[in-house]
Amino acid sequence: MDRVIVIGGGAAGMSAASRIRRLNEHVRITVFERTPLVSHAPCGIPYYIEGLFDDYSLFMTYTPQFFMEKRNIEVKTGVTVEEIETKDRKIYVNSNDKKEVEEYDYLVYATGAKPAMPKFPVNGEVFLIHHPADAEEIREKLWSTRKVIIVGGGIVGVEMAEALTKKGKEVALLHRGKWILNKVIDQDMAEEVQEEMKRVGVDLHLGEEVIEVNAEKVLTKSGEYKADAVILGVGVKPNVQLLRDSVRIGETGAVWTDQTMRTSDEYIYAVGDAAESINIVTGKRDWEPFAPVANKMGYVAGSNIAGYPMKFPGVVGTIITKFNETFIGKTGAFIGTGVKIKGRTRARYYPGGTDIYVKLYVDEGSKRITGGQIVGKEEVLGRVNTIASLILKGGTVEDLFFSELGYLPAISQVWDPLIVAARQFLRG
């Protein structure tokens, strides 16, 4: 093996490149990235727009110079890959209108996802929150507005609503679903989030079907909404354009991969938001476009390309987000029986404790935990991660109940809310 080419310099692509280099000092590794940024963090866009940080370079965990100087990985930014010729193992690139042909022994396809465009018409300048390369321009324009409409009540919509209300903007959020974050949590868990959004002035319109979006106006079946700017946040889809006719595309619309992250072409691996894998709970093909998954996919692909066999076990589907001080977490699939409990985050005598809501899903036959949802103001992430780890190993409610979780009155209760939730399934 003489050369590995990586298309896409995001989390997955750079993880793959770095892993290959760690295991093989001699192979030539080249990363092609269409934007100026590599190892970038799209999840930080709402916080940048909110003004929590101003240094644009912080979107990059490491710079192109770091990879070239410290890891001997050739990084070419501002370069567009226009075609992949799989038969001859070549790619065609365009850099400042200069076209070149590059050959590879192995190719890592890490092109990520792109914004999903709705079926309804979209006219004029409408903002899409997706890539850090666009964040500076978007922030400048949104800061000059007074009222903003957000179309879509998923993770991006909720996080942007927080960012803009904290900047003093009037925010109206239009969502087709009956409740906010309806692809993340159940309706009974979303109520706390919705109340918090309303409390700080977000004008929520749920069950709203959009007909047309314009730069300063949104038409729905129930009326017309006007603003100074419109943000479209109706989801993302895998960017498979360069491989659509060359390799197997999975049922999720992403590139099909086996557990080594190899595609149907033995010389091409796909990782990150462009790739699908197996859902550990359902056993079905799944697509989870999130950074922790992307990094591990890249790590596994890099290991296998370098000759160190490793398998990616699949995804559980863990998500964490927030609105103000309300944190929302989910993991697994919501199949089987779901039970919701309300607990407290601290001992009753210790000041500052808050309510926390835990919903646990369990397969009644095997007692295996299939999923969990948590909403609260403290210690949500750790509890979601606990459930996720148990699901990965096929853990049961008894495993959770007898887990020896830490206890400190200042940050937990002696009967942790997770243990209380598990206990509901042990009653005979």
Secondary structure, DSSP 8 states (H G I E B T S, - for coil): --EEEEE--SHHHHHHHHHHHHH-SSSEEEEEESSS-SSB-GGGHHHHHHTS---GGGGBSS-HHHHHHHS--EEEES-EEEEEETTTTEEEEEETTEEEEEE-SEEEE---EEE---SS-B-S--EE---GGGHHHHHHHHHT-SEEEEE--SHHHHHHHHHHHHTT-EEEEEESSSSTTTTTS-HHHHHHHHHHHHHTT-EEEES--EEEEETTEEEETTEEEE-SEEEE---EEE--GGGTTTS-B-TTSSB---TTSB-SSTTEEE-GGGB-EEBTTT-SEE----HHHHHHHHHHHHHHHTT-------B---EEEEETTEEEEEEE---SEEEEEEEESS-TTSTT--EEEEEEEE-TTT-BEEEEEEEESSSHHHHHHHHHHHHHTT-BHHHHHT------TTT--SS-HHHHHHHTTT--
